[in-house]
Amino acid sequence: MAYKHYTSCFLYPAGGKPYNEDDRLAFLAGQAVKILVITGLAAGIGFLAGPVGAVLAAAIAYLASATATIDKAAAEWLNHRLVCLDKDNPKCAVGIVSYNPFRSDLGAFDNDQYFDVVLMPHPTTEILNAETNQAALAAANRYNADGTVVTEFAAKITAHPANDILNDGFQGHELLFPRDDLKNDLGYAPADDHARWGLHCEAEGDFWIKMRQWAPAIVILLTAALVVTAAAAAAGASVGAAVGCAIGSFFLGALGCAIGSFLGGLLGGAIGGAIGGAASYYGAIKPVLQGLFNINPGDVEDANVGDKALGPIRLGDHVAVLGEHVYDGYHKGWHEFHPLMAVVKFDGAAGVDAKHYLQWDPDFPDTGTVPQKPPGEATDLAAQDMRDGLGSAAFRTRCENLRRTWCAMLHDAFDPETKRTQQGLEQRWTIHPMVDGCIPHERPPGPHIG
């Protein structure tokens, strides 16, 4: 299955400040005021035709303006959240999957699925991912919140500065290094955030497409829930006032009844409203929204264009990924691939296996076994190259060649000429003939004539 793409990035600063999670309250407040004003004006105009006209005009205006609010929220989410870093020019990276693909729950209003990639050749160490509450691989040379390298690797980076992730002159610098205008105007997440030292990759779901399509029905559902909640609150207030009056009058007579009625009404209204609201949410709103959330969620396997026999993408896999390179302005600010367009596991069938993958090891022993050369690779490595990492010309060349080989396969798969070639009966492959292609059957020789 092909990857799914519902969002579009925009150019900054031409497109203005991206929609951010901190803007949600102000957005909702502004839209609520707009709905009230539009509904009130419509009711006033409709009243010229009498009370019935006022009610009908107000109802139509309310439904239209509330639907427009959901549509605007969807537009902000889909089209004004991601800043293009290199529009319509997908980027490719090679690395190790940091944690099993993960999807947020309904509360995040985001059904994308995602994982991070620790970029080659940076070393990894096991940590607990606080977001997924599962084991994960992190870059061993990652950062503290203030941008300094973690204690375990600080001295090693000082001795081998070419291996600093954001200043490696390779994938880290190309894909993760902050852009000056975005850093100054919008900001970035603290340097210890997993998406600052790893490449975040997201497969898109269509929750906000569904929200937009079903907006009128959702407005009606929410309105009904509000009516139920209000009715329950009114009933609770009535019962609470009666009980409060009875209790208060027992002690203080008429004055006690008044005080008890007031306090009982408040308490009863709160309890009734809470019960009505909970019943509406769990009985109607959540099941409907959850259904929309679950219909077509993001799935990284849609972008898995390699050999399916290798299984799904998982923690520790050596992969190449291709995607739209963007700045995520909705969260705290980082670079990511959104959408993830293609991902493929390293596989020996293509001549480049995980055993050819390179990781910088500042403690590599003289007697250690250097990773094998892929077919066609002429550059040899020694133990000192492994210790120097990207500070070694030979090590850097091997990394660049490995990335070039795998990324060429992914880029070729999206080339228009390649897609035309794939239409041939003998070209039934998705990513590259060496990765998931079929060898055409040899045809028997034709009959001898003459």
N, C-alpha and C positions, 0 to 999 in steps of 0.2 A: 504494500500500500504506500502511496506517496505521502510525503509530509503535508501537514495542514497549515494553512497560512490565513489568518483572519486580521491580524494587526497591520498597521503601516507606520513606519517611523517618519519623523519629520525633521527638517533642517533647523538647527539652532545657530544664531539667535532669531532668524527670520520668523520662525513659528511661535516665538514667545516661550515663556516658562512652561515646562511640562507639568501635567497633572500629577500631583504628589499625594501620598497617603495623608499628609498633614492638612491637605486642603478639603478633606471630605466633610468635616463639620460645617465649614463656611459654605461649601457648595450646597449642602442640604438646607442650611438656613436660608440661603439666598433663593433657592428654588421654592421653599415653603412659602416665603413671602410673596414670590411671584404668583404661585398658585392661589393664595388667598386674595391677592389684588385682582387677578383676572376673574376669579369666581365671583368676587364681590361686585365688580363692574358689570359682569354679565347678569347677575341677579338684579341689579339696579335697572339695567336696560330692559330686562325681561318683565320687570314689574309694571312697565307701561301697558302690558297686556294682561295685568292682573296677577294675583298670587300664583296661579298655576304656571303662568309664563315665567315668573321669577324663578320658580323651582326648576322648571325644565331648562331654562337658560343657564342657571347655576350648575346644574348637573352636567350638561354638555361641556361647559367651560372647564369644570373641574376635571372631567375625564380627559379632555384634550390636553390640558396643561400638565396634569400628572403624568400622562403618557409621554408627553414631550420631555418631561424631566428624566424619565428612564432612558429615553432615546439619547438625550444629551449626555447622561452618565455613560452610556455605552460608547458614544462617540469619543468622549474623553479617554476612556479606557482603551479603546481600539486604535485611535488615531493620534492621541496627543499625550502619550505616556513615554514613548521610546524615541530617543534622539538618534538620528542616523550618524554613524561614524564614517561610513563609506557606502553611501546609498547605492543599491543595485549592483554591488560588487562583493558577493559572498566571500568570506574569509575561511581559511582552513587551519586547523591546529591538530597536533599530535600529542597525546599524553595518556595518563592513567585515570580511570574513573574513580572519583573520590568516595562515592557512596551509592547505594542502590537507588535507582530512579524513585522519586518521591512526588506525591501530589498532596496539596493542602486540602483541608476540609471546606465545607460550605461557608464557614465563617469568614474565610479569606476572599470569598466571591471570585475565586480564580481557580479554574480547573485545569490549568497547565500542569504538565509533568516535567520534572527537571532533574538534573544531576550536575555535578561539577567535574572538571578535569584538571588534575595537577599536570601542568605543562612540562613536556620533555625539555631538558634533561634533569629537572629538579627532583631531588630525592624525596621519599615519602616516609611518614611515620604514622602509626595508628593513634587515633583520638576518638573521643565520643562526640558525635555531632549533636549539639544542643537542640537543633531544629527538628531533626528526625528521631532523636533519642536512640540512635543506633551507632554501631562502630563505623568509622570512616577513615579514609586515608587523607592526611594533610601534607602539605609541603613542609618538609623538615626545616627548611630555611625560611619559613613564613615570618610574618611581622607581629610585633606588639601593636597595641592601639596607637602608640605615638609614632609608629613608622620605623622603629628600630628593629633589628633582627632578633628573634627569640634567643634567649641566653645560650641554648645548646649549640647554636650555629653562628653566633655573633663573631667569635674569633675566627671561625673558618671562612666566613664571608670577608672579613677584614684581610685575611691572607689570600683569598681568591675572589676579588671583587667582581669579576666578570660573571659570577654565578648568582649575583643579587637578582631576584626575580624581576623586579620592575626595571632594572638597568642591565639586563643580560644581553642587549643588542640582538635579541632573538625573539622568541614567541612572547615572553613575558612583557618585554618593552613594547612590542608591536601591538599586542592585544589588550593589555591591562593598564599600561601607563596612563595616568590622568591627562586629559586634554586641558590645556591652560584655561580657556574661556569657561569650560564647564566647571572646572575646579574653583575658579574665582567667583563665578556667578551663582552656581547651583550647589556645589560641594560634592564630596564623595563620602562614602561610609568610612568608619575608622579602618585603619590598615589591617587590623586583626580580623576583620570580617572575612568569612570564607570566600566570598565573591570578589575580594580584592587581591588575594594571592592565588586563586584558582579561577578557571574560566567557567562561568555559569552558563549552562545550555538548557533551553526550554523548548519543549514540544507543545504546541498550542492546542487548547481546547476551545470550544465554541460557546461557553456559558453566556457571554455578553451578546453574542449573536442571537441566542435563544431569548435572552431577556428583552432584546429589542423587538423580536418577532412577536412575543407574547405580551408585550407591554400593556395593551388595553385590558386583557384578562387579569394580569397581575394587579393592575390598579383597582379593578373591581373586587378582587380577592382581598387586597389590603384594606379597602374601604369597608367591606363586610366585616373584616376582623376588628376594625376600629369600632364599628357599630355594636358588635357583640361585646367588646371590652367595655364600651361606655354603658351599655345596658346592664352588664354585670356589676359595674361600679355603682350605678344608680340603685340597683336592687340591694347591693351590699350596704350602701349608705342608708337606705330606708330601714333595713333590718337593724343595722347598727344604731341608728338614732332611736328606734323604738326600745331596743334593749338598754341603751344608755340612759334613756329617760326613766325607765322602770327602776334601774339600779340607783340612779341619782335621787329620784324622788323618795326612795326608801330612807335615805339619810338626811336630805336637805329640803324635801318637799319640792315646791315649784322651781326654786332656784337650782336645786340639784337636778331636776328634770331637764332644765335648759342646758346646764353644763354637760350633763351626761349625753343628752341628745346631740350636742355639737361634737363632743369627742368621739362618741360612738359612731356618728355619721362619717367622720373622717376615717376612723379605723375600719369601719365596715366597707366604705367606698374603696379604700386601698386594697383590702383583702378581696373584695368582689372583682375589682379591676384586675388584680394580679391573677386571680383564677380564670377570669374571662380571657385575658391576654394570653396566658399560658395555653389554655384550651385552643384558642384560635391559632397560635403559632405552631404548637406541636400537632394539632389535629388537621390543619389545612395549609398554612403558609409553608412550613418547613417541608412537608412531603412534596408539595408542588415544586418549590425551588430545588429541592434535592433531586427530583426527577429531571428537571432541566439540566442540573449540574452533572448528572450521571449519563445523560444520553450520548454525548460525544466528547468525552474528556481528552485531554492531551495524552499521547502515548508515544514514548520515545521509539517504540518498535516500529512505528510508521516510517521513521527515518532510517531504520536499520536496513541498509541496502546490501549487506554482506551475505555470507553463507549462513542461512537460517539454521543449519545443523550445528553451528557453533553455540546456539542458544541465545537467550536475551542478554541485553546489556546489564552488567553487574559490577559491583565493587571490585576494583583491582584489574579490570579488563584494560588491555592496551588498545587504544582506539585512535582513529582519525575522525574528526568532526568537521562539518561544514555548516555555516549558518550566516544569517544577516548580523553584522557586527553593529551593536547599538549601545547607547548609554541608557540604563534604566533609571528614568527620572521619577518613577512612582515610589520606589523604595529610597534607601539612603544614598544611592548613587554608586553605580559600578558599571563595568563593561560586561557584555554577555553576548551569546549567540541567541537571537530571538527573531524568527523561529529557528530551531534546529532543523536543517534541511536534509542532512545525511550523516550517518554514523556507521562506521565499519570497524570490525575487530581485526587486529593483526592476525594473519593466517598464513601458514607456511605454503598454502596452495598458490599464493600470489608471489612467492619468492621473498617475502619480507615477513618474518615471524616475530613473535614477542621476544625470542632469544636474540634478535638483532637490536632491540630497543636499548637506548643508552640512558644511564643515570649518572650524574656527577657523584663521585664518592671521594671526598677529601682524605679518607682513611684507607683507600684501596691498597692492599698489600702488594709487595713486589712479586709475590708468588701467585697472585690472584689470576683468575681466568678472564681475559678480556672478551667482551661479547663478539660473537662471530660476525664476519663481514657478510652482508647480503649479496646475492648474485649481482655481479657487475660493479661492485664497490672496489676501488683501488687503494683506498686510504687505510693504512695499518695504524693500530693503536698500541701504545705501550702502557705500563702501569702508571707512569708519570702523567700521561694524557688523562687517564681516568681521575687522577688526583687534582689535576688542574681544571678539568671540566671545560667550560666555554672559554677559559683562558688559554687553552691549547688550540692552535690552528687546526690540527688534525682532528681533534674531538669535535670542534665546531663544524668542520666540513662534513664529518660523518652525520651529525645531527641534521644539518641542512639538506644533505642528500636523502636521508631517510624521510624527512618531512616532504621533500619535493616529490619523491616517488609515490607516497600515499596520497598526497593532496592532488597530484595530477590525475589520479584515478577518480577522485570525487569531483573535481572540476570538470573532467571530461564527460562524466555522466550527465551533467546539466548543460552541455554544449549543444546548440541546435543541430549541428551536423551529426553529432553522436546520436541524438534522438531519431533523426531520419534513418541512420544506419540500422538502428535497432528494430526498425519495422520489417527488415528482411527476415524470412523464415529461418535462416541459419544464424540469426543474431539475437537469439532469445536470452539476453542478459540484462541486468539492471545497472550494475555499478561498473564492471570491467570484465572482459572475457576471462581474465586470469582469476578473478575472484568468484564470480557466480555464473560463468558462462558454460555453454555446452559445446562439446566437440561434435560437429555435424557428422552424420553417418556417411561413410564412403559409399558412393553409388556403384553398383556393379557395372562392369564394362558393357557397352551396348553390343548388340549382335553383330557378328562379322558379316559384311556383305561383299559379295564378289569373290 
